[in-house]
Every structure is written in structure tokens, then in C-alpha cells.
């Protein structure tokens, strides 16, 4: 195993590595995956991992000026495949820098192999319930990224070094592994602290910087200060392994640096940097792996009478040749190589002008979307909304949630109070159909992102609830004041079609809290959450009443994201975000609740995600440009 003893730091002027002078990671070619495994079926929970990944995401995306779409935050992966897929996708896309971070339980199987735990992992069956680190290593090995950084905050993390020794991952130059604990030591998550011990110290170093060091911190400097921080706190000592000089390459700005007139390092791709950037004025360029492909392109200039050169204006030339070139690319099937981002949409740019984005969500639907404290929200739709906002260029701290009711979703979106809506909105319901045809502010819907069916939540004894088999039984057994649903909902339409007298309220929660109501009609996944929130039996003599969910046949509700119509780029970026982390978000927010209150054999619905039209988005970009 490679020794973890640290080499002496190079002098400020010493550039001993191919990457040492190449600058910070290039945002467009960088991908980061932050995995926080904190909830488990059998292993003890690690709630601090969620805060770990959220704060790291905010810090790193800001420090590297990274598009939030290039940062994947995976919370509580449900299966080994969920974790492996996230790393695989990022590794395929990264060309400059790939950073993979994991916080959770490190496990060892009976043969001594190192694994990363997921929700379904079992200590007695590690080999087929956890993620073999070899899987992660293989994805990273295959990446085209010039720099690869792996951070493992888990027990026995240094066992990863054994998989990446002389003949493995480090045959590819530019990889750095930082481990929270040695091969035999456990990492710690101190009770009552908001971060795990290792990541808390790492965040401290990254946020505060290191006094006396240059403008940019390298990984070796961060490692040495991190070791000191942990030693002072009497916490397990970290380890690191690096077979290249990536440890000395700039990693992040030093928050404690006092400017002394040094020119900042450019944050551009290594492939595009001039070789002269790492050489002195009299020194020929060093031909290294990071600079040998870069060619110096002279700046075009024109002379005017006083002899001073000025840049040549080239915009007209671009206008003349841009359209034929674009047409040729389309004919050759090459349109997919052109990027489409939130910056290409005037509508999204206008939202960015506010500095934040408003998202309409429900506030009282446990499992789906719920406000649990001021400015604190949780649920499947909350996680989906954050992923969509990330694709539109907004980090978590710039996403503001606004509570909406079923009856006013369309109005708030049309009036610009919210910028998009994720609120159990049935795409083919009458409210959605009417919104699409609005004369002045039409809406559109992207989805489906979830499918469910109409059901009834019946407050009865188990015996009486078993006698309710369908909507006809409900109509015969209960009078109008006993049956309730939300005004403006598809369930209200359904009850009207079936000629069932009923009452309405602004929300399903209000229906269920009304002591006079014995039946609430809406989608079964919503009812599962209501029943979970109010899961208590009421004893009346020998009878016990509680909530029972009864499925109503022949109904399918497909949820979609409400957006303003007419912007293909907005639609495309929203569409791309829907599948992201879908399985892990369903597992983390809905699965346990659904199995308890709907059916022990409940399975995730089969959702055919929408096809995202990159071509329409690109055409819109070209129209905006020309």
C-alpha cells in the first residue's frame, strides 16, 4: 500500500507537475457527485450526511463557478445501482475534473472487500446489498477527466487505496483519494453535531482558508490543515493517496489569502491554456501532458493611423456564416453537439434578474411536499423542484418555495407569483386543460413525473372499511357532509361525474382534520401521507376506528410540472431534470409511507418519463441569437 507520509510543499514558484499551473477546474468540463447515505433499513442512521452534501454542494459550486446542473447531490440512495449509476453518468460527462464524495457507512464483506452502504445494505449480507468500491473505481478509471478527486467519509475508507495501488486506478495520471479513516479505523459522526467529524473539519478549512499560503490552495495543503484540525479535536486522522502531482495543483481559492498583486490563475480548461502560462518571461514553455495540446492563438488586430492596434470586430462575420454553419451541422446530424443552457432563454434570464426563483408547492402533503419549519421543506416534490431549479441555474439557497392550493395553482403561475409549479398537478385534468388555453398567459406541463390513482381515505373500523369496495358504496353509506375533497381538484370532477354529493375545502389536510368528515377523496399517494400524519386509532368501546385507504378502480393520475408556455428551453431543461435521482427520491420520501398505509407489496409506479426535445430547444436558442 502506498505510504500516506506527506512530501514537503513546493516553493511558490516551483511547478513540478503537469497540472500545477493549469488553474482551477473548468466549470463546463467539471462534474461532481456528492452522495450522502444517512437513512437505512437496518444500519443505524447518520442524519448528518444530508447536511454534509448540501453544504459541500453550495460551497463548491460557488467556489468553482460551477453550473448547478453539473453537481449531482444523491441523498440516501436506495440500491447499489442508484449509487453506481450516479457516479457512472458523471464520469462519462467529465472532461476536466471529476469529484466523487461519499459520506455514510463503510462496510467490509467476509472476504475483506470494501463496500459503500446504501439504504438496503445489511451487515450480514454486505456482498450483495452494498456497493463494491471496485464499481466506483471502474467508473472513475474510464473517465476522460484530467483530474479525479475521490473523498470518502466513512469507516475503513483507506481500504480504497488497496484497490487503487500500483496496477489499478493510478496508472491514469491525475487522481487523488482523501479518506476520513485508516483501513482499520472508524469514522465518527458526533451526536448533536450538524456535520460528521471529517466533513465538518473539511468545510472549516475550505471556508476559512489557510493564512500564509498562496491565493489558491492545493489538495496537499488542505490535507495537512485538515489533519491538524482533526488532531486538535481528538478525531480520527485522515489518509490520502496520490500517485501524480495533482495534490499540488490549485483546487480552491484560499479565503485567508491577502492579495499581494499576483495575477489570478485563470479558470479555463487545461486543453485551452497557453503553455506560456506556466513559464517565466524568458523561459520556453514546458511541454507537459496538460499543455502539450494547447496552441497559442494570436489575437487579430488592425492598425490605425496613430499606430495603436485595436481588436477587429467580427460580429458581422459571425452573423453571415453562423446560419449556414448551423444548417450544415443539422444536415450532418451534429446539432446535438451544441449546448443548450439556461443562459440561452430570455425568460430564464429574466428570472435570474431577481436573484432567486419562486416555486409553487403544496405545504401540507407529507411525503410529497411539506413545510416543517420556516424556510424548511421536505418531500419528493421538494427534491424534484430543487433538481429542476438546479437545471435552470439556481443553487439550493436561491430556491424559494411558495405554498399553493389546488384552486390557485394556475392563477399564481400566470400572474408570475411563482415561476413554476410542482404540486400534484394532474396533466390532463380540467384545470390543466383550461390553463393551456388561457388567452393571455397560457401554461404548459412537463411530465409525467409520477403516476397514481384516485382513492378514498375512510375513517372506520377495519370491518366497516372492508365493506367499502368502491365509489358507489361511499355514495350509499355516507351523506354529503361526511365526504370531502379539495376544491378545483380532479377528485372533485370525479365525484361530480359519479353524482356523489360532497363538500369541499381548500386542501385535503383541512378535509381530514374536520371531525365531521369520514371520507376524503383524492390520489392514493396523498392519502398515504395524510394517514401517516394522523396515524392514530380512536377507541369507541370495543371498536377501534382509524384511517383506511380504499382504492377506486379505473383511475390514473399523471402529475406534471406547470411552466409558462412558449419557451422550449425552459421546457427542455425542466424535462431533463425529472429523471434525475428519481428512484432514490421515491425511496427516501414515499416508499416506506406507501407500504405502511397502502400495501406492504407496494411498488414504485411505472412512469414513462417525457421525451426531451433538444432540437426544439436548440432552434429556440438560434432564433434568440439571430
N, C-alpha and C positions, 0 to 999 in steps of 0.2 A: 504494500500500500504506500502511496506517495506520502512523504512527510508533510506535516502541516506547519513546520517551522517557517517563519516569515523571512524573506530576503530583505536586505536593507532598502529603504526607499531611495529612488534615484534622485539626483540633483534636479532642480527645476529645469535646467537647460538640457538635461540628458534625455534623449529619445532613443531608447533601446529596442522598441518594439514596432512592428508594423502598424499597430493601432494607436500607439501612444500619442500621435499628433493629429488624429483624424477628427477630433471634436466629439460633441455629444451625439447620441443616436439621432438618425434621420427620422422624423415623425412618420413620413409616408411609408417607409420600409420597415417600421418597427411594429411588433405585436407583443403584447404582454397578456399573460393568463394568470389570474390571481384566484386561487382555489382555497376556500375556507370550509373545511369539513367539521361542523360543530354539533350536528344532530345525528343520532344513531339509534338503530332499533335495539341493539344490545350493549354496545360500548357506552361508557359514561360520557355525558355531553361536554362540549367545550365551547360555551357560548361566546367566549372572547374572540374566536376565529372570525366571526362575522364582522366585528369592528376592525379586526386586523385588515381584512381585504378592502373594506370600504375606505379606510383612511389611507392605505397604500395607493389605492386607485386615484383618489383625489390628489395626493402628493405627487405621484409620478407623472400623471397626465399633465398636470400643471408645469412641473419642472422640465419636461421634455417637449412641451407644447404639442402634446400627442392628441390627435383626434380621438374622442372618447369611443368612437366605433372600433378603434384599434386596440381597445382594452376590454378583455373579457373577464367579468367577475362571476365566478361559479360558486354559489353558496350551497352547501350541503348536497353534493352530488349523490344521486340515489344508487347508482350502479357503477361498476368498474368501467363500463363502456362510456358513461356520461363523462367521466373524468378524462379518459383516454381520448375521446373524440375532441374535446375542447383543446387539448394540447396538440393533437394532430392537425386540426384546422389552422391554428395559429402558426405552427411550424411550417406548414405549406405556404402560408402567405408572407411570412417574414423574409426580408432580403437584407436588411441592415442589422437589426438587433432583435433577438428573441429572449424574453424574460419569462420564466415559469416559476411561480411561487406556490407553495403548498403549506397550509397550516392544518394540523389535525393529528390523528393517531398514526404513528409509525408502527408497523406490525412485522413480526418475523414468523415465517412458516416453519414446519417441522424440519425442513432441510436447510434452514438458515438464510433463506432468501428474503430480501427486504421488500415490504409492500406498503402502500399508502391506503389508509382506511377510507371507506365511503359509508353511506347510511346503512347499507345492508351487511356490512362486514361483521364477522364473528371470530372471536379469538380461537375457538376450537376448530375453525374451518377457514383459516386465513387464505390458503392456496386458491380457493375458488370463490371467495366473497370479497376480496380486496384487490387492489390494483398492483400487479407486479411492477416494481420500479423499472424493470427491463423494458416494459412497454413504453414508459415515458422516455427512457433513454433512446429507444429506437426512433421515436418521432423526432427528437431533438437532433439525433445524428443525421437524419435525412434532410434537415432544413438547410436552405440556401443562405440563411442568415450568417453574416460575417462574425457576429458576436452573439454568444449564447450565455445567458446567466440563469442559473438554477438556484433557488433559495428554498430550503427545506426546514420548516419549523415544526419538527416532530421528534418523537423518541427515536434513537438509534440512527439519526439522519446521516451520519458519516459512513454508514454501510453503503450508501450510494457510491462512495469512492471505489469500493471493491468492484463494482460493475463498470467503472469508467477508468480503469487503470491503463497499463501500457498498450493493450491491444484493442481498447474499446473506443469510447467516445472521443477521447482526447487525441486520437490520430487526426481529427479535424481541428485545425488551429482555431483559437478564439473561444474557449469555453471556460466558464468559471462556476464552481459549485460552492455554495455557502451553506453550511449545516449548523443547525441550532444545538446539536448534541453529538457526542462521540458515538462510536459503534456500539458501546455498551451502556451509554448513559440515557436517562430520560429527560426530555424537555419538560418545562413546567408552565402551568397556567395558574398563577396565584389567585386564590379565591378573593373576590371583591375587586380585582383589578380589571380595567376595561380592555387591556391587551394581554396577550401571552407575554412571558418574560422576555423571550428573544426578540419578538417583533416590536414590543414596546421600546426596548433599547435601540433597535434599528431605526424606528421612527424618530426617536430623540436625536440620534446622530444626523439623520438626513435633514431634519427640520432646523436644528441648531447649528450645524456645520462644525468645523474644527478650526479654532483660531490658529493663526500662524502658517496655515497651509495655503497653497495657491488657489486661484479663482475656481478651479474645478477639482472636485475630489475624485480619486480613483478608488477602485474596489479594495485594493490592499490597504489604503489609508482608512477607509470605512471599517474594514475588518479589524484593524488594530484598535481603533477607538471603540468599536463595538465590544471587543474583548475586555477592554478596560472598564467600560460601563457595566458589563455583566459581572466582572470580578468585584467591583465596588459594591454591587447589590447582592453579592454572595449567591449568584445564579450560575447554572451550568455554563461552561466555556464552549464557545463555538469552534468549528473547524472549517477549513477551506481547502480547496484543491484547484490548481490552475496549472496547466502544462504549457500555456502560452504566456505572453506578456499582457494579456487582457486586463490583468489586475492593476496595471499601471496606466491604462487608457482612461480618459475623462469619462466619468459616469454621471455626475450630477453637479450643479452649481454649489459652491461652498457658501452657505448662508453666513458664515462668520468671516468671510474674506473681506479685507479692507482694500478697495481698489487702489492700485499704485501706477495706473497708466498703462498696464499691459493690455494688449489687444485681445478681445474675447475670441475664443475658439468658435468657428462657425458651426452651426447645426445643420450641415448638409450631408448627403450621402457620401460614404467613403469613396464610391466609384466616381463621384463628380468632383472631388477635390484636386486641386493642383498639387503636383509633387513639391512645388516650391514652398508650400505652406509649412512644411516640416524642416525647412532648410534656412540657414542664415543668408544674409545678402551676398556673401562671397562663396557660399557652399553650393556645389551642384546638388540637384535633387537626389534623394535616396530612393533607389528602385526597390521597393518592397512590395509585398503581396497586396497591401492596401492602396498603394499609389501607382503601381506599375501600369494599371489600366487607364489612369487618368491622363488626359492630354490637355495642355494649356491652350485655351481658345482665345486668340487676340480679340480685343474689343474693337469693333468697327468705329471709325471716326471720320469726320470730314473737316478739312481745313477752311478757315475763313480768313479774310484779309489780315487780321491782327496776329495771325499765326497760332491762335489757340484752337485746339481741336474741340469739337462738340460731337456728342453721340448722334449717329444717323437715325432719323425717325423711320421706323419700319412698320408702323401700324397699317398703312395703306397696302403694303405688300401682303401683309397677313390677310387683309380683307379680300384681296384679289385671288390669292392662292388657297385660302382656307377652305372654301366651299368645294372646289374640285378635288382637293386632297381628301376632304371628308367623304365625298361621294365615292372616290376610288377605294377608300378604306372600307366603305359599306359594301361595294361590289365584291371586294375580296373577302368579305365576311369578317373584317377586322374591327368592326365597331366596338366589340367587347373590350378592346384594349384601352378605350378611352374611359377615364374615370368619371364618375358622377358623384358629387358630394353636396352637402347642404349649402355650400357657398354658391352653387350654381342656380339656386332657387331664390328669386326676389322675395317670395313670400316668407321663406325661412330666414332670409337675411333681415327682413323687417322684424321678425320675432326676436332675432339676436340683438336688434337695436334696443330692446327693452333690458337686455342683460339677463333674462330668465325666461322660462317657458311655463305656462299655466296648463295643467292637465286636469280635466274633469273626471272624477272617480266617485264611486259610492263611498260613504263613510261608515256604514253600519252593516256590512256583509262579511262576517267572519270567514276566513279562508280565502276570500276573493279580494276584498278591499275594506280596510277598517282603520279608522283613526284611533290610536290607542293613547295618544298624548298630544299636546300642542306640537305641531310640526313633525309628528312621528306617525308614520303609516306603515302598514304591513299587509301582505296578501299576494296572491297570484297576479292579480291585475296591477298591483302596485309595482311588482318586479317587471312585468311586461312593459308598463308605461315608462319605467326607467330605461329599459333597453331601447325603446323607441326614441326617447329623448336623447339617449347617447348617440344613436344613429343620426339624429338631427343636429348634433354638435353641442349638446348641453350636458355637463357633468352633473353628478348627483346633487351637489349643493346649489345648482341653478334650476332645479326642477321643483316647482311649487304646485301642490295638489289643492284642488278646489272641490269641495263636496257638491255633488249634483243629485237631484232627484230624478226619477224616471220621467216625470211630466215635463221637466225643463231642460233636458239634455240638449235637445235641438236648439232651443232659443239661446242658451248660453254660448253655444258654439257659433251660431250665426251672428250673434252680437259681438263676438270677439272677447268675451269674458274669459273663455278658455281657448286654447289653441288646438287641442284635440281631446277626444273623449274615449276612455276605456272604462265602460260601466255596464257590463252585461247587456249590451245593446243588440237586440236581435236584428240581423241584417235585412231580413225580408219581412219584418213586421210593418204594420201600417204607419207607425211613427217614422221609421226609416224611409219608407216609400214616399211619404209626404215630404220629408226633408230633401230627398233627391230632386223633387220637382219644384222646390221653392223658387219663386220668381226672381228674387234679387240676391239671395245668399244660399244657393244650393249646396248640399253636403254630399259627400261620398263615403263609402265604407270599405275598409280593407280587412279581409279575413276570408274564412273564419279562423279564429284563434282558439276557439273552444266550442264543443257541442254538448248539449244536454237535452233533457226532456221536461215537459210540464209535469208537476206532481202536486200532491196535497200534503200539507203537514197537519195531521189530525191530533187534537188533544183528547185522548181517550184512554180507556183501559186497553190492555193488549187484546182482550177478547172482542171488545166493541170495534177496535181498529181493524181487526181481521175481517169484520163483516163489511168493511168499506172497500169495494173492489174497483170502483170507477166513479166517474163524474155523476152518473145517474143516481148512484147510492147516496152521494153527497147531497144532490138536489132534493131527494126524498126525505132524508133524515134531518137536515138542518134548515132552519129558516134564514131569512136574508141577513139578519144581524150577526149570525154565527159564522158567516162565510166572508172572507175579506181578501183583497188583493190591492196592488198599488195602482193608482190612477195613471192612465196612459200606457199601461204595460200590455204585452201580448197576452198575458193571462187574463186581463180584463176583456180583451177581444174574444178570447176563447169562451169565457163564461157567458158573454152576450150571445155568441153563436149557439151555445147549448141551452140558452134560455134559463140560466140559473140566476135567480135573484141573489144579489150580494151587496156588500158595502165596500167602499174604497178609502184608502188613506194615502198619505204622501209616500210612505215606504212600507216595505214588508215587516221591518222591525216594529213599526208602530202597530201594524196589524197584530203581530204576535204578542205584543205587550198589553193589548186590550183584553181584560179579563173576560169580556163577553164574547170574544171570538174563539171558536173552537176549530176552525179550518182556515188555513192560509194557502192560497193557490199561487204558485209561481214555479220557477225552474228548480229541479231537484237539488242541484248543487248549492243553490242559495238556501234552500230549506235545510240542507245538512248543516250549514253554518249557523242558521237560526237555532236549530235544535241543540247544537253544540253549546251555543252561548247560553241557552236557557235549559240546560240538561238537568232537570231536577224532577223527581216524582212527587205527586201530591196524593197523600193517603186520605181516602174518604171511607172510614170504617174498614172493611176488609178489601175494598177496591183501591187500586193504585192507578192514577192517571198520569200519563206523560205523553210526550210528542212521538208520533209515529209517521214516517214518510210513506205515502202510498203513491205508487206510480200511476199516471194516467196514460192510457195507450195512445199510439199513433200521433205523437207529437215530437218534433225535433226543433230545438232552438240553436241557431248558429250565431255566435257572438262575433261582432266586427268592431273595428276601431273607427270611430267617427272623425272625419277630417273635412276641411273645406274642399269643395270640388274645384277642379280646373288646374291642379298643379301635379303633373306626372312625377316630378322629382320628389315631392312630399310623399306621394303615394308609394313610389318605389322604395324609398328609404324606410318608410313605415312597414311595408311588406317584408323587407329583408330582415327586420328585427323580430318578427313574430316567431320564427322557429328557434331563435337563439335562446339557449338554456331552457327550452320549453319543458322537457321531461323532468329536469331537476326542479324546476319551479312548481310543476304539478305535484311532484313527490313531496316537496318541502311544505307546501301550503294546503293541499287538498286531499291527498291520498288517505292519510290516517283518519281525517274527519269523515270522508266519504265511506270508508269501510266500516266505521263505527255506526254511522247513522243512516246509511243507505243499504249496504250489503257487504258482508265480510268478503265476498268474492268480487267486489267492485274492481273494475279495471279502468285504466285511462281510456277516454273515448278515442276513437279513430278519427283524426282530423286531417283532412286533405288541405294542407296549407296553400294559400294563394300563389299563383304563378306571378313572379315579379317581372314586370316589363322593363328591362334595362334599355331596350331600344326606344320606347316611348320617352323614358326619362332623358336619354341622350339627345333625342330630337328636340325636346324642350330646352335642353341646355344650349343646343346650337341656335335655336330660334332666339333665345335670350341674348346670345353672343352677337349674332348678326343683326 
